[in-house]
Amino acid sequence: MGQTVTLKAEDGHSFSGYRAAPVGKPKAGLVVIQEIFGVNSHIKRVSDGFAAAGYVALAPAIFDRAERGFDTGYQPADIERGRGVRGKIDINDMVKDIRAAVRSLAAEGLKVGVVGYCLGGTLAWLAATRIDGVSCAVSYYGGGVAETAAEKPGCPVLFHFGETDQSIPPDHHAKIRAAHPELPLHVYPIAGHGFNCDERGAYHAPSAALARTRTMEFLAKHL
């Protein structure tokens, strides 16, 4: 369903993106932000799913700054490799790449939302606080949200977290809620980190389904 496109950030960096478009007139645009595993088969299928629901989905390859075409699975060695690449890129440069993706969709005359997972969950939050033109954002288990909770979003934001996530303890949720009590934040019992990804051992189908329902309702409301 999708195709590879080329994007350019404000600092001149050119990078790739996976773009999936719906049949017929799109409802809006949606930037889909990867985990540390790159724009892999899972992120492409997630993008295809949003396209099937009527959105132009664009997944920017934010790891192109360190390793072009980065795409890996979910084994322990893959996790270490992904963390290594992540460590080579300043998060502000990732924001630049997401801004380029937002602008690309906006140039098509679309309202633009952002949804991200893990690393992408943190970046979805930063897109809401740092990027103009974002109409709403959905953050799945973003581990860096709590440390940037003092930032003010320019649009509605929806948060999803897993109750048993060992990397994001409950005090993170509490910090976000304290800073932004007006923003919906859902914690899914039993679910752990990465519960939305059906290629990971942590996949929890009931939580993933409920989170998707809430996400789609949120997107429909704000886009």
Number of C-alpha atoms within 10 A of each C-alpha: 14 18 11 13 13 13 19 16 18 11 9 8 14 14 20 21 24 22 23 25 23 19 13 7 10 16 18 22 29 32 30 31 28 25 23 27 24 27 26 19 14 19 22 23 15 17 28 23 17 21 25 17 16 18 27 27 34 31 29 29 28 30 25 20 19 14 15 13 17 18 17 18 17 15 11 9 11 15 14 14 16 21 13 13 18 22 11 12 16 10 16 12 16 23 19 20 28 29 22 21 29 26 20 18 20 17 10 11 11 19 19 27 29 30 28 25 27 21 22 28 29 26 31 34 31 25 30 25 20 19 19 13 17 27 19 26 31 29 29 27 27 26 22 18 24 19 12 15 19 14 16 14 20 17 17 18 25 20 24 26 30 25 18 16 21 10 13 20 14 15 10 19 19 14 17 19 16 12 15 17 11 10 14 12 18 16 19 20 12 13 21 23 25 22 27 26 18 13 13 15 13 15 17 20 14 14 21 19 12 13 21 14 12 16 20 14 12 17 24 11 9 16 18
